[in-house]
Amino acid sequence: MKKILILITVVLLLTGCYDNIELDDLAIITGVGIDYKDDEFYLTYEILSDTKTEENTALLSYTVSGSGKSISEAFINTNYKVSKKSYFAHLKVVVISEEIINGHFNEITDYILRDTNIRSEFKLVVANGTTPEEILKNNSKNNPVASEIIVNLIDNEKYNNNLVIGETFKEIVSKIISNNYDVILNTVSIKDKEIAINNSFIFRKYNYQATLTKQDSTLFNMMTKNIISMEFDKNYDDKNVTITITSSDTSIDVSADKISINTNLEGKVLENNANFDLTNPDSYEKLNKDFSKIIEKDIKKFIELLQENESDILGFQEIYYKKTRKDNKDLWQVADIEVNVNLKVNTKGFIFEVKNEK
């Protein structure tokens, strides 16, 4: 709520007027939903509203919808239904449907890039198992603006087990244009009447290729940036041990016939139902060795999934091009993949904790 109040204040102080239009005459659009049904593009705007209640003045949002045979016509027709001038400078989220990504993704991208009124720093997500309209209408007294909910879920990725990809629309398009990257889009769904981050979709150019599981998405994040809160389990005589990754650092090298992935990880024990002696350094040596093998196996399976779906979301081709200034589009699919994981489970604090348990 505070963020929304600040947004309105900033607009008021910095813009004052927009092309001689007062703030009161602007419809501040924070989210746009784009669907395709019955041979038409169907738009939904989420618009900030300063609405008075019996208790106080609360910032809420409302939606307006329109349609058209083309995406430009849909925007024009939807704008006609807005009582004020549509203002996109503070757009935070665009939600697209599965129908859009399966046939109209390039049209939407091209239109947004050409429309100078639409900022390109917004988050682009896919409505999974529901519609963009239902997503943007899913607000409540405690969460009055759906677009803010989605942005917060993405920005607070460390509290979502690092499932999300935090890239903006501008960053996604730059990868598509580069020809050496494939892209990932977050998906959102409605679970128990609440908006939630779901599995991610991977694309080659504008074409949907496959769905990443939550585990796959977390592995991708582990290999591309420093993550926390990724958990791994192993059973020892039917009693499990769970560790969580607290830090990750991965380097990728690509040569003419081999791709080497080296990952350095730090972690800590979350559950020790197998009763490892956590005062004994040998216990940590075994845990490091066993869990390193598990993570290596998971990474290899993840790479195989990408190869099967011809999706180079890790940018192997880009790494090779920067190194050699040559293109080799098939390299990452035919090269030998070498994965090395170096895990160090942190022993700090465990002696104290174990002694107190006794």
VENQUIBEL-V13836 format. One record per residue. N is the residue number from 1. SS is DSSP state (~ for helix, > for strand, _ for the rest). BURIAL is b if it has 24 or more other C-alpha atoms within 12 Angstrom, else e. D_LAST is the distance of its C-alpha to the last C-alpha in Angstrom with 2 decimals. Layout:
BEGIN
n,ss,burial,d_last
N,SS,BURIAL,D_LAST
N,SS,BURIAL,D_LAST
END
This chain:
BEGIN
n,ss,burial,d_last
1,_,e,46.38
2,~,e,46.50
3,~,e,47.25
4,~,b,50.16
5,~,e,51.56
6,~,e,51.44
7,~,b,53.20
8,~,b,56.05
9,~,e,56.35
10,~,e,56.55
11,~,b,59.20
12,~,e,61.14
13,~,e,61.04
14,~,e,61.54
15,_,e,63.95
16,_,e,65.81
17,>,e,68.16
18,>,e,68.21
19,_,e,71.70
20,_,e,72.97
21,>,e,70.84
22,>,e,68.88
23,~,b,65.18
24,~,e,66.02
25,~,e,68.02
26,>,b,65.18
27,>,b,62.93
28,>,b,59.68
29,>,b,58.36
30,>,b,54.65
31,>,b,54.34
32,>,b,56.73
33,>,b,56.36
34,>,b,58.63
35,>,b,59.38
36,>,b,62.19
37,>,e,63.71
38,_,e,67.19
39,_,e,68.47
40,>,e,67.59
41,>,b,65.01
42,>,b,63.23
43,>,b,61.72
44,>,b,59.47
45,>,b,59.10
46,>,b,56.29
47,>,b,57.87
48,>,b,56.37
49,>,b,57.92
50,>,e,58.00
51,>,e,58.26
52,>,e,58.64
53,_,e,56.77
54,_,e,57.13
55,_,e,54.06
56,_,e,54.61
57,>,e,55.58
58,>,e,53.04
59,>,b,53.15
60,>,b,53.29
61,>,b,54.67
62,>,b,57.22
63,>,b,58.53
64,>,b,62.00
65,>,b,62.99
66,>,b,66.01
67,>,b,67.19
68,>,b,69.76
69,_,e,71.07
70,_,b,69.83
71,~,b,66.80
72,~,b,69.13
73,~,e,70.98
74,~,b,67.74
75,~,b,66.79
76,~,e,70.31
77,~,b,70.33
78,~,b,66.91
79,~,b,67.97
80,~,e,70.99
81,_,e,68.71
82,_,b,66.91
83,_,e,68.73
84,_,e,67.95
85,>,b,68.02
86,>,b,65.08
87,>,b,62.99
88,_,b,60.58
89,_,b,59.66
90,_,b,56.19
91,_,b,55.47
92,_,b,51.74
93,>,b,51.46
94,>,b,53.77
95,>,b,52.68
96,>,b,54.66
97,_,b,54.90
98,~,b,54.47
99,~,b,58.27
100,~,b,58.67
101,~,b,56.48
102,_,e,58.30
103,_,e,61.74
104,_,b,62.19
105,~,b,59.44
106,~,e,61.95
107,~,e,64.33
108,~,b,61.69
109,~,b,60.52
110,~,e,64.12
111,~,e,65.05
112,~,b,62.12
113,~,e,62.85
114,~,e,66.50
115,_,e,66.02
116,_,e,65.84
117,_,e,64.76
118,_,b,61.38
119,_,b,58.70
120,_,b,56.83
121,_,b,53.44
122,_,b,52.24
123,>,b,49.54
124,>,b,50.98
125,>,b,49.12
126,>,b,50.11
127,>,b,49.99
128,_,b,48.32
129,_,e,49.23
130,_,b,51.02
131,_,b,53.78
132,~,b,53.84
133,~,b,55.57
134,~,b,52.82
135,~,b,50.20
136,~,b,52.15
137,_,b,52.82
138,_,b,49.15
139,_,b,48.60
140,_,e,47.51
141,_,e,47.40
142,_,e,43.93
143,_,b,44.90
144,_,b,48.66
145,_,b,49.41
146,~,b,48.43
147,~,b,49.12
148,~,b,46.65
149,~,b,43.97
150,~,b,44.61
151,~,b,44.65
152,~,b,41.37
153,~,b,39.73
154,~,b,41.04
155,~,e,40.35
156,_,e,36.75
157,~,b,36.13
158,~,b,32.68
159,~,e,31.66
160,~,b,33.45
161,_,b,31.52
162,_,b,34.40
163,_,b,36.73
164,_,b,39.80
165,_,b,42.52
166,_,b,43.47
167,_,b,46.97
168,_,b,50.01
169,~,b,53.23
170,~,e,54.86
171,~,e,52.24
172,~,b,52.43
173,~,b,56.23
174,~,e,56.21
175,~,b,54.23
176,~,b,56.65
177,~,e,59.60
178,~,e,58.21
179,_,b,58.61
180,_,b,55.68
181,_,b,52.89
182,_,b,52.07
183,>,b,50.29
184,>,b,47.54
185,>,b,47.86
186,>,b,45.13
187,>,b,45.71
188,>,b,45.01
189,>,b,45.05
190,>,b,44.71
191,>,e,41.66
192,_,e,41.26
193,_,e,44.13
194,>,b,42.32
195,>,b,43.20
196,>,b,40.62
197,>,b,40.50
198,_,b,41.19
199,_,b,41.78
200,>,b,44.00
201,>,b,47.51
202,>,b,48.85
203,>,b,52.50
204,>,b,55.01
205,_,b,57.55
206,_,b,58.12
207,>,b,57.29
208,>,b,54.16
209,>,b,52.56
210,>,b,49.22
211,>,b,46.13
212,>,b,42.81
213,_,e,39.68
214,~,b,36.82
215,~,b,35.11
216,~,b,38.42
217,~,b,38.83
218,~,b,35.41
219,~,b,36.20
220,~,b,39.50
221,~,b,37.90
222,~,b,35.42
223,~,b,38.46
224,~,b,40.62
225,_,b,38.44
226,_,b,35.02
227,_,b,32.78
228,_,b,29.31
229,_,b,27.25
230,>,b,28.47
231,>,b,26.02
232,>,b,26.03
233,>,b,24.38
234,>,b,24.19
235,>,e,23.38
236,>,e,21.88
237,_,e,22.85
238,_,e,23.17
239,>,e,19.72
240,>,e,20.17
241,>,b,18.97
242,>,b,20.48
243,>,b,21.36
244,>,b,23.52
245,>,b,26.26
246,>,b,26.33
247,>,b,29.53
248,>,b,32.42
249,>,b,35.58
250,>,b,38.14
251,>,b,41.48
252,>,b,44.23
253,>,b,47.18
254,>,b,50.18
255,_,b,52.84
256,_,b,55.86
257,_,e,53.98
258,>,e,50.25
259,>,b,47.65
260,>,b,44.56
261,>,b,41.46
262,>,b,38.78
263,>,b,35.61
264,>,b,32.94
265,>,b,29.75
266,>,b,26.52
267,>,b,23.56
268,>,b,19.90
269,>,b,17.46
270,>,b,17.47
271,>,e,16.01
272,>,b,14.16
273,_,e,14.81
274,_,e,15.83
275,_,e,12.37
276,_,b,13.80
277,_,e,12.02
278,_,b,12.36
279,_,e,12.34
280,_,e,15.41
281,~,e,18.77
282,~,e,20.17
283,~,b,18.02
284,~,b,19.66
285,~,e,22.99
286,~,e,22.86
287,~,b,21.88
288,~,b,24.67
289,~,e,27.14
290,~,b,26.46
291,~,b,26.48
292,~,b,29.47
293,~,e,31.40
294,~,b,30.61
295,~,b,31.81
296,~,b,34.87
297,~,e,35.81
298,~,b,35.54
299,~,b,37.71
300,~,b,40.30
301,~,e,40.55
302,~,b,40.99
303,~,b,43.79
304,~,e,45.44
305,~,b,45.49
306,~,b,47.25
307,~,b,49.69
308,~,e,50.56
309,_,e,51.34
310,_,b,53.07
311,_,b,50.97
312,_,b,50.25
313,_,b,47.95
314,_,b,46.24
315,_,b,49.59
316,~,b,50.05
317,~,b,53.81
318,~,b,53.59
319,~,b,51.58
320,~,b,54.17
321,~,b,57.06
322,~,e,55.80
323,~,e,55.39
324,~,e,58.72
325,_,e,60.81
326,_,e,61.51
327,_,e,60.82
328,_,b,59.37
329,_,b,58.49
330,_,e,57.46
331,~,b,55.37
332,~,b,51.94
333,~,b,52.64
334,~,e,53.89
335,_,b,51.97
336,>,e,49.17
337,>,b,45.78
338,>,b,43.23
339,>,b,39.67
340,>,b,37.13
341,>,b,33.62
342,>,b,31.45
343,>,b,27.92
344,>,b,25.30
345,>,b,21.83
346,_,b,20.58
347,_,b,17.61
348,_,e,17.78
349,_,e,14.80
350,~,b,12.37
351,~,e,10.82
352,~,e,10.22
353,~,e,8.94
354,~,e,6.47
355,~,e,5.20
356,~,e,5.33
357,~,e,3.80
358,_,e,0.00
END
